[in-house]
Amino acid sequence: MRTSEAAQYRTGVICLVSATFFTSLAGILVRLVEAAGGWQILFYRSLAFVAAMLLFIAVRHRGRTLTAFASGGGAGWVVTVSLTAAFILFIFALLETTVANVVFTVSLSPFFAALFAWLAMREKVAPATLVAMALSLVGIGLMFGDGLASGTALGNLLALGCSLCYSTALVAMRKGRSVDMIPAICLAGVGSAIIAALVAADLTISRHDLGIAVVLGVVQLALQYVLVATGTRYVPAAEVALIGRLTLIMAPLWVWVFVDEVPSALSLVGGAVVLLAVTGQGVFALRRARRAAA
């Protein structure tokens, strides 16, 4: 690897690790909200997210913002609709079950995306991925069993719906990879803000909770996407996926340390099974990519 390539690779890794850190903050930030409900959090988070993304798109496309938004095509609209639903489901899942259950369930997105890509585009699914998918379903089954016993089954179902919607968006992004999908992601923020405004009985929010919602939109969500978009330019896809697994460790850790939210024993066992599955699949993908490069 040449010096310039090594520097770019280091930059990419730093961006991706930073993105993972910001991604993991969602749970603890939602737990710090004092009084705002899900629709209020979603509305102000979405507004902050859209404002930050519009600034990024304007800089990235050097003023050709409208052209960028018009270039998404059908795949772009699928991304927008799917992520709109995912944004909504994610917030309400965090309000209904533990952070650990949400992040472990949403982490199944690459597996669902592989399945959907096979159905939509006949992309091959590696045997190791199939094994990891089967193993992860065992872990999810354990967490759902715990949810039925503890009354958090609704949150688990919402997290599963979020994972399915996000997976659909991933496949659409892959199908439309010839164009920039960041504008479509920005429109998902617009969609979730509109739905929240229509459904919420009251959008009044305290200054404290508004600050949390803005941090959720700008730092946790928008900055995450900007860093991922930058990091993926310099780091192989398999390594991107593996680095992203850090969220599975950090997100439950923050709420465990700072708000004393301790997952049940059964949830921890199920989460450990999911973590083993997704990490194993990521390591396999990394080795396969390196063999192909060699």
ZAVEX-443906 format. One record per residue (C-alpha): residue number from 1; residue in three letters; chain; x, y, z. Coordinates in steps of 0.2 Angstrom, whole numbers, always signed. Each point is the difference from the previous one (the first is absolute). Last residue first. Layout:
BEGIN
+-----+-----+-------+-------+-------+-------+
!   n ! res ! chain !    px !    py !    pz !
+-----+-----+-------+-------+-------+-------+
! NUM ! ALA !     A !     X !     Y !     Z !
...
+-----+-----+-------+-------+-------+-------+
***
This chain:
BEGIN
+-----+-----+-------+-------+-------+-------+
!   n ! res ! chain !    px !    py !    pz !
+-----+-----+-------+-------+-------+-------+
! 294 ! ALA !     A !   -23 !   -55 !   -17 !
! 293 ! ALA !     A !   -15 !   +11 !    -1 !
! 292 ! ALA !     A !   -12 !   -15 !    +0 !
! 291 ! ARG !     A !    +8 !    -7 !   +15 !
! 290 ! ARG !     A !    -1 !   +16 !    +9 !
! 289 ! ALA !     A !   -18 !    +2 !    -4 !
! 288 ! ARG !     A !    -4 !   -18 !    +6 !
! 287 ! ARG !     A !   +10 !    +3 !   +16 !
! 286 ! LEU !     A !   -11 !   +16 !    +3 !
! 285 ! ALA !     A !   -16 !    -9 !    -4 !
! 284 ! PHE !     A !    +4 !   -14 !   +12 !
! 283 ! VAL !     A !    +5 !   +12 !   +14 !
! 282 ! GLY !     A !   -17 !    +9 !    -3 !
! 281 ! GLN !     A !   -10 !   -16 !    +0 !
! 280 ! GLY !     A !    +8 !    -5 !   +17 !
! 279 ! THR !     A !    -3 !   +17 !    +7 !
! 278 ! VAL !     A !   -19 !    -1 !    -5 !
! 277 ! ALA !     A !    -2 !   -17 !    +7 !
! 276 ! LEU !     A !   +10 !    +2 !   +16 !
! 275 ! LEU !     A !    -9 !   +16 !    +4 !
! 274 ! VAL !     A !   -17 !    -8 !    -4 !
! 273 ! VAL !     A !    +4 !   -14 !   +12 !
! 272 ! ALA !     A !    +6 !   +13 !   +13 !
! 271 ! GLY !     A !   -16 !    +9 !    -2 !
! 270 ! GLY !     A !   -10 !   -15 !    +4 !
! 269 ! VAL !     A !   +10 !    -4 !   +15 !
! 268 ! LEU !     A !    -1 !   +18 !    +6 !
! 267 ! SER !     A !   -19 !    +1 !    -3 !
! 266 ! LEU !     A !    -2 !   -16 !   +10 !
! 265 ! ALA !     A !   +10 !    +7 !   +15 !
! 264 ! SER !     A !   -10 !   +16 !    +0 !
! 263 ! PRO !     A !    +7 !   +16 !    -7 !
! 262 ! VAL !     A !    +7 !   +12 !   +13 !
! 261 ! GLU !     A !    -6 !   +18 !    -2 !
! 260 ! ASP !     A !   +11 !    +9 !   +13 !
! 259 ! VAL !     A !    -2 !   +17 !    -8 !
! 258 ! PHE !     A !   +18 !    +5 !    -3 !
! 257 ! VAL !     A !   +10 !   -17 !    +0 !
! 256 ! TRP !     A !   -13 !   -12 !    -7 !
! 255 ! VAL !     A !    -7 !   +13 !   -11 !
! 254 ! TRP !     A !   +17 !    +4 !    -8 !
! 253 ! LEU !     A !    +5 !   -19 !    +0 !
! 252 ! PRO !     A !   -16 !    -5 !   -10 !
! 251 ! ALA !     A !    +5 !   +12 !   -14 !
! 250 ! MET !     A !   +19 !    -4 !    +0 !
! 249 ! ILE !     A !    +0 !   -19 !    -3 !
! 248 ! LEU !     A !   -12 !    -2 !   -14 !
! 247 ! THR !     A !    +7 !   +17 !    -7 !
! 246 ! LEU !     A !   +17 !    -8 !    -3 !
! 245 ! ARG !     A !    -8 !   -11 !   -13 !
! 244 ! GLY !     A !    +2 !   +15 !   -12 !
! 243 ! ILE !     A !   +19 !    -4 !    -2 !
! 242 ! LEU !     A !    -4 !   -17 !    -7 !
! 241 ! ALA !     A !   -12 !    +7 !   -13 !
! 240 ! VAL !     A !   +12 !   +13 !    -6 !
! 239 ! GLU !     A !   +14 !   -13 !    +0 !
! 238 ! ALA !     A !   -11 !   -11 !   -12 !
! 237 ! ALA !     A !    -3 !   +16 !   -11 !
! 236 ! PRO !     A !   +18 !    +4 !    -2 !
! 235 ! VAL !     A !    +6 !   +17 !    +8 !
! 234 ! TYR !     A !    +4 !   +16 !   -10 !
! 233 ! ARG !     A !   -17 !    +6 !    -7 !
! 232 ! THR !     A !   -10 !    -9 !   +13 !
! 231 ! GLY !     A !    +7 !   +12 !   +13 !
! 230 ! THR !     A !    -7 !   +16 !    -7 !
! 229 ! ALA !     A !   -18 !    -6 !    -2 !
! 228 ! VAL !     A !    +2 !    -8 !   +17 !
! 227 ! LEU !     A !    +5 !   +16 !    +7 !
! 226 ! VAL !     A !   -14 !   +10 !    -8 !
! 225 ! TYR !     A !   -12 !   -13 !    +5 !
! 224 ! GLN !     A !    +5 !    +1 !   +19 !
! 223 ! LEU !     A !    +1 !   +19 !    +0 !
! 222 ! ALA !     A !   -19 !    +0 !    -6 !
! 221 ! LEU !     A !    -6 !   -13 !   +13 !
! 220 ! GLN !     A !    +9 !    +2 !   +17 !
! 219 ! VAL !     A !    +7 !   +17 !    -2 !
! 218 ! VAL !     A !   -13 !   +10 !    -9 !
! 217 ! GLY !     A !   -17 !    -9 !    +3 !
! 216 ! LEU !     A !    +3 !    -7 !   +17 !
! 215 ! VAL !     A !    +9 !   +16 !    +6 !
! 214 ! VAL !     A !   -15 !   +10 !    -6 !
! 213 ! ALA !     A !   -12 !   -12 !   +10 !
! 212 ! ILE !     A !   +11 !    +1 !   +16 !
! 211 ! GLY !     A !    +0 !   +19 !    -1 !
! 210 ! LEU !     A !   -19 !    +0 !    -3 !
! 209 ! ASP !     A !    -2 !   -11 !   +15 !
! 208 ! HIS !     A !    +9 !   +13 !   +11 !
! 207 ! ARG !     A !    -9 !   +15 !    -7 !
! 206 ! SER !     A !   -17 !    -9 !    +3 !
! 205 ! ILE !     A !   -11 !    -6 !   -14 !
! 204 ! THR !     A !   -17 !    +5 !    -7 !
! 203 ! LEU !     A !    -4 !   -10 !   -15 !
! 202 ! ASP !     A !   -17 !    -5 !    +6 !
! 201 ! ALA !     A !   -12 !   -13 !    -7 !
! 200 ! ALA !     A !   +13 !    -8 !   -11 !
! 199 ! VAL !     A !    -6 !    -9 !   -15 !
! 198 ! LEU !     A !    +1 !   +14 !   -14 !
! 197 ! ALA !     A !   +16 !    +7 !    +7 !
! 196 ! ALA !     A !    +8 !   -17 !    +2 !
! 195 ! ILE !     A !    -4 !    -5 !   -17 !
! 194 ! ILE !     A !    +7 !   +16 !    -8 !
! 193 ! ALA !     A !   +16 !    -2 !   +10 !
! 192 ! SER !     A !    +2 !   -18 !    -5 !
! 191 ! GLY !     A !    -2 !    +5 !   -18 !
! 190 ! VAL !     A !   +12 !   +14 !    +1 !
! 189 ! GLY !     A !   +13 !   -11 !    +8 !
! 188 ! ALA !     A !    -3 !   -13 !   -13 !
! 187 ! LEU !     A !    +4 !   +14 !   -13 !
! 186 ! CYS !     A !   +17 !    +1 !    +7 !
! 185 ! ILE !     A !    +3 !   -18 !    -3 !
! 184 ! ALA !     A !    -5 !    +2 !   -18 !
! 183 ! PRO !     A !   +12 !   +15 !    -1 !
! 182 ! ILE !     A !   +14 !   -11 !    +6 !
! 181 ! MET !     A !    -4 !   -13 !   -13 !
! 180 ! ASP !     A !   +14 !    +6 !   -12 !
! 179 ! VAL !     A !    -2 !    -9 !   -17 !
! 178 ! SER !     A !    +7 !   -16 !    -8 !
! 177 ! ARG !     A !    -4 !    -9 !   +16 !
! 176 ! GLY !     A !   -18 !    -1 !    -5 !
! 175 ! LYS !     A !    -2 !   -19 !    +3 !
! 174 ! ARG !     A !   +11 !    +1 !   +15 !
! 173 ! MET !     A !    -9 !   +14 !    +8 !
! 172 ! ALA !     A !   -16 !   -10 !    -4 !
! 171 ! VAL !     A !    +7 !   -15 !    +9 !
! 170 ! LEU !     A !    +5 !   +11 !   +15 !
! 169 ! ALA !     A !   -17 !    +8 !    +1 !
! 168 ! THR !     A !    -9 !   -17 !    +1 !
! 167 ! SER !     A !   +12 !    -5 !   +14 !
! 166 ! TYR !     A !    -4 !   +16 !    +9 !
! 165 ! CYS !     A !   -19 !    -4 !    -1 !
! 164 ! LEU !     A !    +3 !   -18 !    +6 !
! 163 ! SER !     A !   +11 !    +6 !   +15 !
! 162 ! CYS !     A !   -13 !   +13 !    +5 !
! 161 ! GLY !     A !   -13 !   -13 !    -1 !
! 160 ! LEU !     A !   +10 !   -11 !   +12 !
! 159 ! ALA !     A !    +3 !   +15 !   +12 !
! 158 ! LEU !     A !   -19 !    +3 !    +0 !
! 157 ! LEU !     A !    -3 !   -19 !    +4 !
! 156 ! ASN !     A !   +13 !    +1 !   +14 !
! 155 ! GLY !     A !    -8 !   +15 !    +7 !
! 154 ! LEU !     A !   -17 !    -8 !    +0 !
! 153 ! ALA !     A !    +7 !   -15 !    +9 !
! 152 ! THR !     A !    +5 !   +10 !   +14 !
! 151 ! GLY !     A !   -12 !    -7 !   +13 !
! 150 ! SER !     A !   +13 !   -10 !   +10 !
! 149 ! ALA !     A !    -5 !   -18 !    -5 !
! 148 ! LEU !     A !    -4 !    +4 !   -18 !
! 147 ! GLY !     A !   +16 !   +10 !    -1 !
! 146 ! ASP !     A !   +10 !   -14 !    +7 !
! 145 ! GLY !     A !    -7 !   -12 !   -14 !
! 144 ! PHE !     A !    +4 !   +14 !   -13 !
! 143 ! MET !     A !   +18 !    +1 !    +7 !
! 142 ! LEU !     A !    +2 !   -19 !    -1 !
! 141 ! GLY !     A !    -7 !    -1 !   -18 !
! 140 ! ILE !     A !   +11 !   +15 !    -5 !
! 139 ! GLY !     A !   +15 !   -11 !    +5 !
! 138 ! VAL !     A !    -6 !   -15 !    -9 !
! 137 ! LEU !     A !    -3 !   +11 !   -16 !
! 136 ! SER !     A !   +18 !    +5 !    +2 !
! 135 ! LEU !     A !    +6 !   -18 !    -2 !
! 134 ! ALA !     A !   -10 !    -2 !   -16 !
! 133 ! MET !     A !    +6 !   +16 !    -8 !
! 132 ! ALA !     A !   +18 !    -5 !    +5 !
! 131 ! VAL !     A !    -2 !   -16 !    -9 !
! 130 ! LEU !     A !    -7 !    +8 !   -15 !
! 129 ! THR !     A !   +14 !   +13 !    +0 !
! 128 ! ALA !     A !   +13 !   -14 !    +1 !
! 127 ! PRO !     A !    -9 !    -8 !   -15 !
! 126 ! ALA !     A !    +3 !   +16 !   -11 !
! 125 ! VAL !     A !   -16 !    +8 !    -7 !
! 124 ! LYS !     A !    +0 !    +2 !   -18 !
! 123 ! GLU !     A !    -8 !   +16 !    -8 !
! 122 ! ARG !     A !   -16 !    -5 !    -9 !
! 121 ! MET !     A !    -5 !   +18 !    -1 !
! 120 ! ALA !     A !   -17 !    +2 !    +9 !
! 119 ! LEU !     A !    -1 !   -17 !   +10 !
! 118 ! TRP !     A !   +19 !    -2 !    +2 !
! 117 ! ALA !     A !    +2 !   +19 !    +5 !
! 116 ! PHE !     A !   -15 !    -3 !   +12 !
! 115 ! LEU !     A !    +9 !   -14 !    +9 !
! 114 ! ALA !     A !   +17 !    +9 !    +1 !
! 113 ! ALA !     A !    -9 !   +16 !    +6 !
! 112 ! PHE !     A !    -8 !   -11 !   +14 !
! 111 ! PHE !     A !   +17 !    -6 !    +5 !
! 110 ! PRO !     A !    +7 !   +18 !    -1 !
! 109 ! SER !     A !   -15 !    +6 !   +11 !
! 108 ! LEU !     A !    +3 !   -12 !   +14 !
! 107 ! SER !     A !    +8 !   +14 !   +10 !
! 106 ! VAL !     A !   -17 !    +7 !    +3 !
! 105 ! THR !     A !    -4 !   -14 !   +12 !
! 104 ! PHE !     A !   +16 !    +2 !   +10 !
! 103 ! VAL !     A !    -2 !   +19 !    +0 !
! 102 ! VAL !     A !   -18 !    -1 !    +6 !
! 101 ! ASN !     A !    +2 !   -14 !   +13 !
! 100 ! ALA !     A !   +15 !    +9 !    +8 !
!  99 ! VAL !     A !    -9 !   +17 !    +1 !
!  98 ! THR !     A !   -14 !    -9 !   +10 !
!  97 ! THR !     A !   -18 !    +1 !    -5 !
!  96 ! GLU !     A !   -14 !   +11 !    -4 !
!  95 ! LEU !     A !    +7 !   +18 !    -1 !
!  94 ! LEU !     A !   +15 !    -7 !   -11 !
!  93 ! ALA !     A !   -12 !    -8 !   -11 !
!  92 ! PHE !     A !    -9 !   +16 !    -2 !
!  91 ! ILE !     A !   +15 !    +9 !    -6 !
!  90 ! PHE !     A !    +5 !   -14 !   -12 !
!  89 ! LEU !     A !   -17 !    -2 !    -8 !
!  88 ! ILE !     A !    -1 !   +18 !    -5 !
!  87 ! PHE !     A !   +17 !    +0 !    -8 !
!  86 ! ALA !     A !    -3 !   -17 !    -8 !
!  85 ! ALA !     A !   -16 !    +6 !    -8 !
!  84 ! THR !     A !    +8 !   +15 !    -8 !
!  83 ! LEU !     A !   +15 !   -11 !    -5 !
!  82 ! SER !     A !   -11 !   -11 !   -10 !
!  81 ! VAL !     A !   -10 !   +14 !    -9 !
!  80 ! THR !     A !   +16 !   +10 !    -4 !
!  79 ! VAL !     A !   +10 !   -15 !    -5 !
!  78 ! VAL !     A !   -14 !    -6 !   -12 !
!  77 ! TRP !     A !    -1 !   +18 !    -7 !
!  76 ! GLY !     A !   +18 !    -1 !    -4 !
!  75 ! ALA !     A !    -1 !   -16 !    -8 !
!  74 ! GLY !     A !   -13 !    +7 !   -12 !
!  73 ! GLY !     A !   +10 !   +14 !    -5 !
!  72 ! GLY !     A !   +13 !    +8 !   +11 !
!  71 ! SER !     A !    +6 !   +14 !   -12 !
!  70 ! ALA !     A !   -13 !   +13 !    +4 !
!  69 ! PHE !     A !    +7 !    +4 !   +17 !
!  68 ! ALA !     A !   +18 !    +2 !    -6 !
!  67 ! THR !     A !    -6 !   +12 !   -14 !
!  66 ! LEU !     A !    -9 !   +11 !   +13 !
!  65 ! THR !     A !   +16 !    +1 !   +10 !
!  64 ! ARG !     A !   +11 !    +5 !   -14 !
!  63 ! GLY !     A !    +8 !   +13 !   +12 !
!  62 ! ARG !     A !   +17 !    -8 !    +1 !
!  61 ! HIS !     A !    -6 !   -18 !    +1 !
!  60 ! ARG !     A !    +9 !    -5 !   +16 !
!  59 ! VAL !     A !    -2 !   +17 !    +8 !
!  58 ! ALA !     A !   -19 !    +1 !    -4 !
!  57 ! ILE !     A !    -2 !   -18 !    +5 !
!  56 ! PHE !     A !    +8 !    +3 !   +17 !
!  55 ! LEU !     A !   -10 !   +15 !    +4 !
!  54 ! LEU !     A !   -16 !    -9 !    -5 !
!  53 ! MET !     A !    +5 !   -14 !   +11 !
!  52 ! ALA !     A !    +2 !   +11 !   +15 !
!  51 ! ALA !     A !   -17 !    +8 !    -2 !
!  50 ! VAL !     A !    -8 !   -16 !    -4 !
!  49 ! PHE !     A !    +7 !    -8 !   +16 !
!  48 ! ALA !     A !    -5 !   +15 !   +11 !
!  47 ! LEU !     A !   -18 !    -1 !    -7 !
!  46 ! SER !     A !    +0 !   -19 !    +3 !
!  45 ! ARG !     A !    +5 !    +1 !   +18 !
!  44 ! TYR !     A !   -13 !   +13 !    +3 !
!  43 ! PHE !     A !   -14 !   -11 !    -7 !
!  42 ! LEU !     A !    +6 !   -17 !    +7 !
!  41 ! ILE !     A !    +2 !    +6 !   +18 !
!  40 ! GLN !     A !   -17 !    +8 !    -1 !
!  39 ! TRP !     A !    -8 !   -16 !    -8 !
!  38 ! GLY !     A !    +8 !   -11 !   +13 !
!  37 ! GLY !     A !    -5 !   +10 !   +16 !
!  36 ! ALA !     A !   +10 !   +14 !    +8 !
!  35 ! ALA !     A !    +1 !    +0 !   +19 !
!  34 ! GLU !     A !   +18 !    -2 !    +6 !
!  33 ! VAL !     A !   +10 !    -6 !   -15 !
!  32 ! LEU !     A !   +16 !    -8 !    +7 !
!  31 ! ARG !     A !    -5 !   -17 !    -5 !
!  30 ! VAL !     A !    -1 !    +5 !   -18 !
!  29 ! LEU !     A !   +18 !    +7 !    +1 !
!  28 ! ILE !     A !    +6 !   -17 !    +8 !
!  27 ! GLY !     A !    -8 !   -10 !   -14 !
!  26 ! ALA !     A !    +5 !   +11 !   -15 !
!  25 ! LEU !     A !   +18 !    +1 !    +6 !
!  24 ! SER !     A !    +6 !   -16 !    -9 !
!  23 ! THR !     A !    -1 !    +8 !   -17 !
!  22 ! PHE !     A !   +12 !   +14 !    +5 !
!  21 ! PHE !     A !   +13 !   -12 !    +5 !
!  20 ! THR !     A !    -3 !   -11 !   -16 !
!  19 ! ALA !     A !    +3 !   +16 !   -10 !
!  18 ! SER !     A !   +16 !    +4 !    +9 !
!  17 ! VAL !     A !    +6 !   -18 !    -4 !
!  16 ! LEU !     A !    -5 !    +2 !   -18 !
!  15 ! CYS !     A !    +9 !   +17 !    -2 !
!  14 ! ILE !     A !   +16 !    -6 !    +9 !
!  13 ! VAL !     A !    +0 !   -15 !   -12 !
!  12 ! GLY !     A !    -2 !   +11 !   -15 !
!  11 ! THR !     A !   +14 !   +12 !    +5 !
!  10 ! ARG !     A !   +11 !   -15 !    +3 !
!   9 ! TYR !     A !    -4 !    -7 !   -17 !
!   8 ! GLN !     A !    +4 !   +17 !    -8 !
!   7 ! ALA !     A !   +16 !    +1 !    +9 !
!   6 ! ALA !     A !    +5 !   -18 !    -6 !
!   5 ! GLU !     A !    -5 !    +5 !   -18 !
!   4 ! SER !     A !   +11 !   +15 !    +0 !
!   3 ! THR !     A !   +15 !   -10 !    +7 !
!   2 ! ARG !     A !    -3 !   -14 !   -12 !
!   1 ! MET !     A !    -7 !   -17 !    +5 !
+-----+-----+-------+-------+-------+-------+
***
